[in-house]
Amino acid sequence: MQKENRIQKLSNLQFFLMMMLAIVFWALAFPFIQIGLDKLSFINLTIMRFFIVCITFLILIALKRNWFSKIHKKDIPSIFLLGFFGVMVYHFGLNYGEQYITAGAASLIIATSPVYIVILAAVFLKEKITFFKFLGIILALFGVIIISILGKQGEKIQIQTAFAAIAVLIAAIVSAFYTIAGKKLLSRYNGLSLTAYAILFGSIILVPLSIFNTSLINEVSNMQPVTWFAVIFLGVFSTVIGYGIWYMALEIKTASEISVYLYAIPVLSTIASYLLFKDTITIFFILGGIFVIIGIVLVNMKQKNSINKK
């Protein structure tokens, strides 16, 4: 109760700074994934990131048990599936894709997750798609196509790049699935608990991938300090702290009120990618990004409960 009171007493400036901290952590995740991929395969990067995340969550659960809802045995299969698809498949798709497309492009494609939330909600929850939401869906998808095909300067259209964009697109779709499928469970768990349990149970799939992975020990032993920093940043700051701040914010305002902050993620990711890797920002990338952002804004108009995750 005292924690909730402290959160409620945050000033507007403190709330803004808290949210921007989370947004910066999430935005930097995209270029830091590329730093990690310099020494690790996309599978091993996922393993190392979530090894750190799981250890951190287990320590938090042990030390701050009152922060987490009690888990019900009947929910474990659902939570496992939620974690497997919404967390593991998401990060496998994102990490694979960032081997071949820029961090800025990946962040823009992931930013379209609210579009698929609307589509899935219409299919499974029978929610109505308004004209503006339909227009937003079309514009956002058109922007993704432009970014995927024409976003990089001086390169011919390659099948590898197209597959990478599709992998990131799948990640965005399963992220939307996570939001829709998690709605029912959120009636019994707070957001931080559901995230922690989904990650812990979903990460079980990483155990056999670690045991039978002959390259893991070799790649980890050759990791440089910058790679370790990137992996730790992804695990602790982008995942644990980022989501922790997000759910603290949800105690103060609704998801629709704070979702506007998410629009800054692809912009910051693109800037960070340019500064770190000198990625060229083409006119087609900018054009595609404009379509994506406008589409997301239209989709989120008067929409409640829209949640996005890095």
Residue frames as qw, qx, qy, qz and C-alpha x, y, z in Angstrom:
[[0.000, 0.884, 0.467, 0.000, 0.00, 0.00, 0.00],
 [0.305, -0.790, 0.106, 0.521, 2.83, 2.40, 0.86],
 [0.415, -0.100, 0.609, 0.668, 4.45, 1.60, -2.50],
 [0.203, 0.632, 0.659, 0.352, 1.19, 2.39, -4.33],
 [0.143, -0.928, -0.256, 0.230, 0.86, 5.68, -2.44],
 [0.382, -0.564, 0.337, 0.651, 4.41, 6.69, -3.38],
 [0.347, 0.192, 0.693, 0.602, 3.69, 5.90, -7.02],
 [0.073, 0.796, 0.585, 0.138, 0.44, 7.87, -6.97],
 [0.247, -0.885, -0.097, 0.381, 2.27, 10.92, -5.55],
 [0.570, -0.018, 0.382, 0.727, 4.67, 11.20, -8.49],
 [0.171, 0.679, 0.029, -0.713, 4.59, 14.65, -10.09],
 [0.738, 0.645, 0.125, -0.155, 3.94, 15.04, -13.82],
 [0.259, 0.805, -0.533, -0.025, 7.65, 15.72, -14.37],
 [0.392, -0.402, 0.818, -0.122, 8.67, 12.64, -12.37],
 [0.778, 0.287, 0.526, -0.188, 6.18, 10.51, -14.30],
 [0.602, 0.776, -0.135, -0.130, 7.46, 11.86, -17.62],
 [0.050, 0.716, -0.696, 0.032, 11.09, 11.18, -16.68],
 [0.597, -0.165, 0.764, -0.179, 10.17, 7.67, -15.47],
 [0.790, 0.481, 0.344, -0.162, 8.40, 6.87, -18.75],
 [0.458, 0.822, -0.329, -0.076, 11.18, 8.31, -20.89],
 [0.279, -0.564, 0.776, -0.044, 13.68, 6.13, -19.01],
 [0.715, 0.124, 0.680, -0.109, 11.69, 3.02, -19.98],
 [0.667, 0.723, 0.115, -0.141, 11.33, 4.23, -23.58],
 [0.163, 0.811, -0.558, -0.065, 15.08, 4.86, -23.87],
 [0.467, -0.325, 0.820, -0.059, 15.81, 1.38, -22.47],
 [0.736, 0.370, 0.555, -0.116, 13.39, -0.17, -24.99],
 [0.515, 0.837, -0.101, -0.151, 14.63, 1.92, -27.90],
 [0.014, -0.733, 0.678, 0.054, 18.27, 1.03, -27.19],
 [0.765, -0.088, 0.630, -0.101, 17.36, -2.66, -27.14],
 [0.797, 0.583, 0.146, -0.065, 17.26, -2.73, -30.96],
 [0.413, 0.782, -0.448, 0.132, 20.83, -1.48, -31.60],
 [0.373, -0.561, 0.703, -0.228, 22.10, -3.44, -28.58],
 [0.904, 0.134, 0.384, -0.135, 20.69, -6.61, -30.12],
 [0.715, 0.674, -0.152, 0.103, 22.86, -5.94, -33.15],
 [0.025, -0.752, 0.612, -0.244, 25.89, -5.45, -30.88],
 [0.697, -0.272, 0.620, -0.236, 25.14, -8.81, -29.25],
 [0.893, 0.386, 0.212, -0.089, 24.75, -10.47, -32.63],
 [0.331, 0.814, -0.478, -0.007, 28.30, -9.49, -33.53],
 [0.008, 0.468, -0.862, 0.192, 29.62, -12.30, -31.30],
 [0.418, 0.070, 0.833, -0.355, 26.54, -14.46, -30.64],
 [0.072, -0.251, -0.817, -0.513, 24.13, -16.32, -32.90],
 [0.416, -0.361, -0.132, -0.824, 20.53, -15.19, -32.67],
 [0.792, -0.350, -0.484, -0.127, 19.71, -18.33, -30.64],
 [0.646, -0.131, -0.456, 0.598, 22.59, -17.87, -28.21],
 [0.006, 0.277, -0.122, 0.953, 21.81, -14.18, -27.76],
 [0.629, -0.425, -0.280, -0.588, 18.26, -15.15, -26.77],
 [0.809, -0.258, -0.494, 0.189, 19.59, -17.78, -24.35],
 [0.469, 0.025, -0.365, 0.804, 22.03, -15.38, -22.68],
 [0.205, -0.375, -0.030, -0.904, 19.52, -12.53, -22.44],
 [0.712, -0.419, -0.239, -0.510, 16.86, -14.65, -20.78],
 [0.724, -0.124, -0.544, 0.406, 19.32, -16.43, -18.53],
 [0.200, 0.114, -0.312, 0.922, 20.00, -12.99, -17.04],
 [0.448, -0.330, -0.165, -0.814, 16.29, -12.07, -17.03],
 [0.786, -0.317, -0.501, -0.174, 15.24, -15.31, -15.31],
 [0.580, -0.085, -0.518, 0.623, 17.95, -15.00, -12.64],
 [0.012, -0.192, 0.161, -0.968, 16.88, -11.40, -11.98],
 [0.603, -0.338, -0.273, -0.669, 13.18, -12.27, -11.73],
 [0.775, -0.250, -0.571, 0.104, 13.89, -15.24, -9.43],
 [0.386, -0.006, -0.442, 0.809, 15.89, -12.97, -7.11],
 [0.256, -0.240, -0.006, -0.936, 13.07, -10.37, -7.14],
 [0.720, -0.326, -0.454, -0.411, 10.45, -13.03, -6.39],
 [0.696, -0.185, -0.575, 0.388, 12.56, -14.31, -3.49],
 [0.296, -0.053, -0.337, 0.892, 13.23, -10.85, -2.03],
 [0.290, 0.105, 0.081, -0.948, 9.98, -9.01, -2.94],
 [0.050, 0.241, 0.964, 0.098, 7.38, -11.78, -2.84],
 [0.175, 0.620, 0.553, -0.528, 4.58, -9.27, -2.12],
 [0.175, 0.487, -0.324, -0.792, 5.12, -7.68, -5.54],
 [0.265, 0.141, -0.831, -0.468, 3.98, -10.87, -7.29],
 [0.771, -0.102, 0.017, -0.628, 0.57, -12.54, -7.45],
 [0.563, -0.219, 0.789, -0.113, 0.27, -16.13, -6.30],
 [0.340, 0.277, -0.709, -0.553, 0.40, -18.50, -9.26],
 [0.802, 0.035, 0.360, -0.475, -2.46, -20.98, -9.78],
 [0.463, -0.201, 0.828, 0.245, -1.53, -24.47, -10.99],
 [0.575, 0.550, 0.605, -0.030, -4.38, -24.54, -13.51],
 [0.294, 0.928, -0.026, -0.227, -2.92, -21.47, -15.24],
 [0.476, -0.547, 0.558, 0.404, 0.57, -22.93, -15.76],
 [0.589, 0.265, 0.650, 0.400, -0.13, -24.47, -19.24],
 [0.271, 0.898, 0.324, 0.126, -1.66, -21.18, -20.44],
 [0.232, -0.918, 0.227, 0.227, 1.21, -19.15, -19.00],
 [0.612, -0.259, 0.604, 0.441, 3.73, -21.49, -20.63],
 [0.509, 0.536, 0.561, 0.372, 2.09, -21.07, -24.06],
 [0.041, 0.990, 0.133, -0.017, 1.90, -17.32, -23.49],
 [0.389, -0.767, 0.396, 0.321, 5.60, -17.21, -22.67],
 [0.657, 0.000, 0.629, 0.416, 6.61, -19.56, -25.47],
 [0.422, 0.637, 0.495, 0.415, 4.85, -17.64, -28.25],
 [0.026, -0.975, -0.175, -0.135, 4.69, -14.12, -26.82],
 [0.385, -0.844, 0.331, 0.171, 8.21, -14.07, -25.40],
 [0.629, -0.291, 0.620, 0.368, 10.43, -16.77, -26.92],
 [0.570, 0.506, 0.544, 0.351, 9.08, -16.77, -30.50],
 [0.084, 0.990, 0.109, -0.027, 9.03, -12.97, -30.34],
 [0.296, -0.826, 0.407, 0.254, 12.71, -12.69, -29.45],
 [0.656, -0.031, 0.650, 0.382, 13.83, -15.47, -31.78],
 [0.471, 0.720, 0.449, 0.243, 12.09, -13.66, -34.65],
 [0.019, -0.997, 0.048, 0.049, 13.45, -10.25, -33.67],
 [0.486, -0.641, 0.506, 0.310, 17.01, -11.47, -33.12],
 [0.662, 0.197, 0.615, 0.381, 17.03, -13.43, -36.38],
 [0.369, 0.849, 0.339, 0.167, 15.70, -10.45, -38.29],
 [0.141, -0.967, 0.161, 0.141, 18.24, -7.99, -36.91],
 [0.692, -0.242, 0.493, 0.469, 21.02, -10.05, -38.46],
 [0.438, 0.286, 0.592, 0.613, 19.98, -8.68, -41.86],
 [0.029, 0.807, 0.346, 0.477, 17.95, -5.49, -41.32],
 [0.186, 0.425, -0.348, 0.815, 18.83, -2.36, -39.37],
 [0.155, -0.290, -0.739, 0.589, 17.80, -1.70, -35.78],
 [0.249, 0.241, 0.076, -0.935, 15.69, 1.25, -36.96],
 [0.508, 0.034, -0.608, -0.608, 13.81, -0.89, -39.49],
 [0.399, -0.184, -0.887, 0.143, 13.22, -3.62, -36.90],
 [0.022, -0.273, -0.559, 0.783, 11.89, -1.11, -34.36],
 [0.390, 0.175, -0.157, -0.890, 9.44, 0.33, -36.90],
 [0.537, -0.053, -0.757, -0.369, 8.14, -3.11, -37.84],
 [0.314, -0.240, -0.819, 0.415, 7.75, -4.06, -34.16],
 [0.115, 0.163, 0.275, -0.940, 5.96, -0.76, -33.59],
 [0.484, -0.052, -0.471, -0.736, 3.10, -2.04, -35.76],
 [0.140, -0.103, -0.950, 0.258, 2.10, -4.51, -33.01],
 [0.306, 0.310, 0.476, -0.764, -1.01, -2.43, -32.06],
 [0.501, 0.271, -0.433, -0.699, -2.24, -2.98, -35.64],
 [0.471, 0.030, -0.871, -0.140, -2.32, -6.74, -35.12],
 [0.045, 0.164, 0.755, -0.633, -3.86, -6.30, -31.67],
 [0.474, 0.291, 0.080, -0.827, -6.82, -4.62, -33.38],
 [0.576, 0.216, -0.639, -0.462, -7.05, -7.39, -36.01],
 [0.324, -0.009, -0.925, 0.199, -6.83, -10.20, -33.42],
 [0.188, 0.196, 0.581, -0.767, -9.32, -8.43, -31.16],
 [0.565, 0.248, -0.175, -0.767, -11.74, -8.24, -34.07],
 [0.574, 0.149, -0.766, -0.247, -11.32, -11.96, -34.83],
 [0.440, -0.103, -0.844, 0.287, -11.30, -13.39, -31.30],
 [0.073, -0.320, -0.583, 0.743, -12.97, -10.73, -29.16],
 [0.170, 0.671, 0.677, 0.249, -15.46, -9.52, -31.78],
 [0.153, -0.666, -0.131, 0.719, -14.32, -5.92, -31.40],
 [0.519, 0.793, 0.319, -0.004, -15.37, -3.57, -34.19],
 [0.526, -0.105, 0.270, 0.800, -12.82, -2.17, -36.64],
 [0.201, 0.834, 0.243, -0.453, -13.73, 1.43, -37.43],
 [0.635, 0.752, 0.076, 0.161, -12.92, 3.17, -40.70],
 [0.014, 0.907, -0.398, 0.137, -9.96, 5.04, -39.17],
 [0.652, -0.442, 0.616, 0.003, -8.56, 1.84, -37.66],
 [0.840, 0.353, 0.388, 0.136, -8.91, 0.08, -41.02],
 [0.422, 0.881, -0.110, 0.183, -7.14, 3.00, -42.73],
 [0.310, -0.797, 0.511, -0.092, -4.43, 2.87, -40.05],
 [0.835, -0.122, 0.532, 0.073, -3.92, -0.86, -40.64],
 [0.743, 0.603, 0.207, 0.203, -3.48, -0.31, -44.38],
 [0.175, 0.932, -0.251, 0.196, -1.07, 2.62, -43.93],
 [0.523, -0.655, 0.543, -0.049, 1.05, 0.83, -41.33],
 [0.855, 0.058, 0.494, 0.147, 1.35, -2.34, -43.42],
 [0.596, 0.771, 0.070, 0.213, 2.18, -0.25, -46.50],
 [0.098, -0.907, 0.388, -0.133, 4.91, 1.46, -44.48],
 [0.731, -0.383, 0.562, 0.049, 6.34, -1.91, -43.42],
 [0.828, 0.411, 0.329, 0.193, 6.48, -3.03, -47.06],
 [0.343, 0.904, -0.135, 0.215, 8.34, 0.14, -48.07],
 [0.363, -0.778, 0.504, -0.100, 10.83, -0.21, -45.20],
 [0.830, -0.164, 0.530, 0.054, 11.39, -3.92, -45.86],
 [0.777, 0.454, 0.348, 0.263, 11.90, -3.67, -49.62],
 [0.436, 0.746, 0.063, 0.500, 13.28, -0.17, -50.24],
 [0.466, -0.883, -0.057, 0.013, 14.57, 0.97, -46.83],
 [0.662, -0.497, 0.300, 0.473, 18.30, 0.33, -47.35],
 [0.325, 0.859, -0.213, -0.333, 20.39, 2.37, -49.74],
 [0.222, 0.665, -0.682, -0.209, 22.47, 0.81, -52.47],
 [0.308, -0.145, 0.937, -0.078, 21.26, -2.76, -51.97],
 [0.446, -0.030, -0.660, -0.604, 19.26, -4.90, -54.30],
 [0.773, -0.262, 0.141, -0.560, 16.19, -6.64, -52.95],
 [0.247, 0.328, -0.908, 0.082, 17.46, -9.87, -51.38],
 [0.710, -0.313, -0.571, -0.268, 15.51, -12.92, -50.27],
 [0.543, -0.125, -0.608, 0.565, 17.55, -12.96, -47.04],
 [0.023, -0.058, 0.224, -0.973, 16.49, -9.41, -46.20],
 [0.562, -0.231, -0.351, -0.712, 12.87, -10.18, -47.03],
 [0.714, -0.259, -0.649, 0.049, 12.91, -13.25, -44.75],
 [0.345, -0.054, -0.501, 0.792, 14.45, -11.12, -41.99],
 [0.273, -0.139, 0.014, -0.952, 11.67, -8.56, -42.30],
 [0.696, -0.245, -0.513, -0.438, 9.08, -11.36, -42.24],
 [0.602, -0.157, -0.676, 0.395, 10.69, -12.80, -39.08],
 [0.084, -0.036, -0.366, 0.926, 10.43, -9.42, -37.33],
 [0.482, -0.170, -0.268, -0.816, 6.86, -9.08, -38.61],
 [0.699, -0.252, -0.664, -0.085, 6.03, -12.46, -37.04],
 [0.385, -0.112, -0.577, 0.712, 7.56, -11.16, -33.80],
 [0.203, -0.073, 0.084, -0.973, 5.24, -8.15, -33.93],
 [0.640, -0.203, -0.477, -0.567, 2.23, -10.42, -34.54],
 [0.662, -0.247, -0.679, 0.199, 3.03, -12.78, -31.64],
 [0.157, 0.003, -0.409, 0.899, 3.53, -9.69, -29.47],
 [0.468, -0.154, -0.133, -0.860, -0.06, -8.76, -30.29],
 [0.726, -0.190, -0.634, -0.187, -1.11, -12.34, -29.53],
 [0.422, -0.061, -0.652, 0.627, 0.56, -12.00, -26.12],
 [0.163, -0.058, 0.221, -0.960, -1.56, -8.94, -25.35],
 [0.652, -0.128, -0.319, -0.676, -4.85, -10.50, -26.47],
 [0.744, -0.114, -0.658, 0.009, -4.24, -13.91, -24.90],
 [0.369, 0.017, -0.609, 0.701, -3.00, -12.34, -21.67],
 [0.316, -0.391, -0.043, -0.863, -6.15, -10.29, -21.07],
 [0.790, -0.386, -0.378, -0.291, -7.98, -13.13, -19.34],
 [0.749, -0.129, -0.455, 0.465, -4.99, -13.96, -17.12],
 [0.174, 0.332, -0.218, 0.901, -4.63, -10.30, -16.11],
 [0.579, -0.552, -0.188, -0.570, -7.87, -10.70, -14.14],
 [0.890, -0.420, -0.169, 0.052, -5.95, -12.99, -11.75],
 [0.739, -0.181, -0.011, 0.649, -2.40, -11.59, -11.97],
 [0.008, 0.905, -0.040, -0.424, -0.90, -8.13, -11.96],
 [0.648, 0.743, -0.159, -0.055, 1.06, -7.19, -15.07],
 [0.017, 0.728, -0.678, 0.105, 4.52, -7.60, -13.54],
 [0.636, -0.202, 0.718, -0.198, 3.63, -11.08, -12.22],
 [0.838, 0.445, 0.282, -0.142, 2.26, -12.26, -15.55],
 [0.455, 0.807, -0.377, 0.008, 5.35, -10.99, -17.37],
 [0.210, -0.601, 0.754, -0.163, 7.70, -12.70, -14.89],
 [0.718, -0.018, 0.666, -0.202, 5.82, -16.01, -14.91],
 [0.780, 0.603, 0.086, -0.144, 5.44, -16.02, -18.72],
 [0.314, 0.780, -0.539, 0.050, 9.18, -15.44, -19.14],
 [0.373, -0.462, 0.777, -0.208, 10.15, -18.04, -16.52],
 [0.765, 0.157, 0.600, -0.173, 7.90, -20.78, -17.93],
 [0.685, 0.717, -0.018, -0.131, 8.48, -19.81, -21.56],
 [0.096, 0.789, -0.607, -0.006, 12.24, -19.95, -21.00],
 [0.785, -0.205, 0.578, -0.087, 12.00, -23.68, -20.27],
 [0.836, 0.534, 0.125, 0.023, 12.33, -24.21, -24.02],
 [0.251, 0.864, -0.421, 0.118, 15.81, -22.65, -23.81],
 [0.648, -0.516, 0.555, -0.076, 17.08, -25.47, -21.55],
 [0.868, 0.145, 0.435, 0.189, 17.40, -28.15, -24.29],
 [0.521, 0.825, -0.003, 0.218, 18.64, -25.49, -26.71],
 [0.167, -0.863, 0.454, -0.145, 21.42, -24.74, -24.22],
 [0.758, -0.344, 0.554, -0.006, 22.31, -28.36, -23.37],
 [0.792, 0.252, 0.492, 0.257, 22.54, -29.57, -26.97],
 [0.344, 0.937, -0.005, 0.057, 24.08, -26.35, -28.30],
 [0.845, -0.088, 0.020, 0.527, 27.77, -26.97, -28.97],
 [0.387, 0.557, 0.064, 0.732, 28.38, -23.38, -30.05],
 [0.378, -0.875, -0.208, -0.220, 27.08, -21.72, -26.86],
 [0.713, -0.595, 0.049, 0.367, 30.18, -22.26, -24.67],
 [0.627, 0.126, 0.265, 0.722, 32.53, -21.31, -27.50],
 [0.113, 0.709, 0.285, 0.635, 30.66, -18.10, -28.33],
 [0.487, -0.856, -0.148, -0.094, 30.23, -17.08, -24.68],
 [0.758, -0.404, 0.085, 0.504, 33.93, -17.65, -23.98],
 [0.481, 0.196, 0.293, 0.803, 34.77, -15.30, -26.87],
 [0.056, -0.896, -0.407, -0.170, 32.38, -12.54, -25.79],
 [0.380, 0.308, -0.185, 0.853, 34.06, -9.16, -25.44],
 [0.094, -0.307, -0.542, 0.776, 33.20, -6.63, -22.67],
 [0.309, 0.138, -0.153, -0.929, 30.97, -4.67, -25.07],
 [0.511, -0.132, -0.745, -0.408, 29.01, -7.84, -25.83],
 [0.348, -0.304, -0.784, 0.415, 28.59, -8.63, -22.13],
 [0.059, 0.241, 0.259, -0.933, 27.41, -5.06, -21.57],
 [0.417, 0.016, -0.443, -0.794, 24.88, -5.37, -24.40],
 [0.510, -0.221, -0.821, -0.129, 23.50, -8.69, -23.09],
 [0.258, -0.327, -0.659, 0.626, 23.27, -7.43, -19.50],
 [0.178, 0.165, 0.012, -0.970, 21.63, -4.21, -20.69],
 [0.481, -0.091, -0.616, -0.617, 19.07, -6.20, -22.71],
 [0.497, -0.278, -0.817, 0.094, 18.30, -8.48, -19.78],
 [0.289, -0.404, -0.561, 0.662, 18.25, -6.10, -16.83],
 [0.037, 0.335, 0.064, -0.939, 17.44, -2.68, -18.27],
 [0.340, 0.055, -0.512, -0.787, 15.38, -3.34, -21.42],
 [0.510, -0.249, -0.786, -0.245, 13.44, -6.29, -19.96],
 [0.431, -0.431, -0.693, 0.385, 13.21, -6.26, -16.15],
 [0.133, -0.388, -0.252, 0.877, 13.44, -2.51, -15.44],
 [0.160, -0.023, -0.450, -0.878, 11.65, -1.50, -18.66],
 [0.445, -0.394, -0.725, -0.348, 8.62, -3.65, -17.93],
 [0.376, -0.427, -0.620, 0.539, 8.75, -2.76, -14.24],
 [0.012, -0.237, -0.047, 0.970, 8.44, 0.95, -15.06],
 [0.294, -0.165, -0.607, -0.720, 5.66, 0.22, -17.58],
 [0.473, -0.461, -0.746, -0.088, 3.53, -1.57, -15.00],
 [0.265, -0.397, -0.424, 0.770, 4.21, 1.09, -12.37],
 [0.106, 0.076, -0.226, -0.965, 2.91, 3.61, -14.89],
 [0.383, -0.303, -0.729, -0.479, -0.22, 1.51, -15.43],
 [0.338, -0.475, -0.699, 0.415, -1.01, 1.97, -11.73],
 [0.068, -0.428, -0.153, 0.888, -1.28, 5.71, -12.38],
 [0.430, 0.448, -0.181, -0.762, -2.72, 6.00, -15.90],
 [0.871, 0.278, 0.348, -0.205, -4.41, 3.78, -18.47],
 [0.669, -0.047, 0.548, 0.500, -2.53, 2.00, -21.23],
 [0.416, 0.734, 0.415, 0.341, -4.15, 4.25, -23.84],
 [0.136, -0.990, 0.019, 0.039, -2.82, 7.33, -22.01],
 [0.457, -0.685, 0.481, 0.301, 0.77, 6.12, -21.81],
 [0.798, 0.258, 0.476, 0.267, 0.89, 4.37, -25.21],
 [0.353, 0.935, -0.002, 0.040, 1.73, 7.73, -26.82],
 [0.347, -0.774, 0.502, 0.167, 5.24, 7.38, -25.36],
 [0.787, -0.006, 0.582, 0.205, 5.76, 4.26, -27.48],
 [0.591, 0.790, 0.152, 0.063, 5.78, 6.35, -30.66],
 [0.045, -0.913, 0.402, 0.055, 9.23, 7.64, -29.67],
 [0.794, -0.302, 0.509, 0.137, 10.82, 4.17, -29.70],
 [0.788, 0.398, 0.324, 0.341, 11.44, 3.77, -33.47],
 [0.221, 0.943, -0.081, 0.235, 12.66, 7.38, -33.68],
 [0.417, -0.782, 0.460, -0.051, 15.18, 6.90, -30.86],
 [0.857, -0.081, 0.479, 0.173, 16.19, 3.47, -32.19],
 [0.669, 0.662, 0.176, 0.289, 16.87, 4.90, -35.64],
 [0.017, 0.942, -0.262, 0.209, 18.96, 7.75, -34.20],
 [0.632, -0.577, 0.517, 0.005, 20.93, 5.34, -31.98],
 [0.869, 0.204, 0.400, 0.207, 21.45, 2.97, -34.91],
 [0.482, 0.833, -0.006, 0.271, 22.75, 5.85, -37.03],
 [0.196, -0.883, 0.389, -0.176, 25.15, 7.03, -34.31],
 [0.714, -0.417, 0.562, 0.008, 26.44, 3.55, -33.46],
 [0.719, 0.099, 0.631, 0.274, 26.56, 1.90, -36.89],
 [0.027, 0.428, -0.349, -0.834, 26.34, 4.82, -39.33],
 [0.374, 0.415, 0.822, 0.113, 23.25, 3.23, -40.87],
 [0.009, 0.052, 0.358, 0.932, 22.05, 5.27, -43.82],
 [0.292, 0.510, 0.624, -0.516, 18.60, 6.78, -43.39],
 [0.172, 0.158, 0.654, 0.720, 17.08, 6.78, -46.88],
 [0.358, -0.001, -0.065, -0.932, 14.10, 8.75, -48.14],
 [0.641, -0.154, -0.638, -0.398, 12.18, 5.48, -48.51],
 [0.436, -0.187, -0.754, 0.455, 12.96, 4.57, -44.89],
 [0.063, 0.125, 0.311, -0.940, 11.63, 7.97, -43.76],
 [0.502, -0.034, -0.359, -0.786, 8.56, 7.63, -45.99],
 [0.616, -0.178, -0.761, -0.096, 7.84, 4.13, -44.71],
 [0.296, -0.161, -0.653, 0.678, 8.35, 5.30, -41.13],
 [0.258, 0.025, 0.074, -0.963, 5.86, 8.13, -41.62],
 [0.629, -0.116, -0.538, -0.550, 3.24, 5.69, -42.93],
 [0.550, -0.164, -0.781, 0.245, 3.86, 3.35, -39.99],
 [0.124, -0.131, -0.504, 0.845, 3.58, 6.11, -37.36],
 [0.415, -0.008, -0.115, -0.903, 0.45, 7.64, -38.91],
 [0.641, -0.120, -0.681, -0.334, -1.08, 4.17, -39.17],
 [0.436, -0.177, -0.756, 0.455, -0.35, 3.39, -35.52],
 [0.093, 0.078, 0.299, -0.946, -1.81, 6.73, -34.40],
 [0.556, -0.047, -0.334, -0.760, -5.02, 6.04, -36.36],
 [0.627, -0.135, -0.766, -0.053, -5.27, 2.51, -34.98],
 [0.364, -0.194, -0.665, 0.622, -4.84, 3.78, -31.41],
 [0.216, -0.270, -0.049, -0.937, -7.43, 6.53, -31.73],
 [0.659, -0.294, 0.137, -0.679, -9.89, 6.10, -28.85],
 [0.833, 0.040, -0.551, -0.042, -8.45, 2.63, -28.30],
 [0.539, -0.667, 0.398, -0.327, -8.02, 1.39, -24.77],
 [0.857, -0.285, 0.429, -0.014, -5.77, -1.37, -23.51],
 [0.772, 0.593, -0.185, 0.136, -3.21, -1.17, -26.33],
 [0.604, -0.690, 0.369, 0.152, 0.08, -2.49, -25.02],
 [0.734, 0.593, -0.318, 0.095, 3.42, -2.86, -26.92],
 [0.739, -0.601, 0.269, 0.143, 6.79, -4.70, -25.71],
 [0.411, 0.736, -0.538, 0.012, 10.32, -4.75, -26.67]]
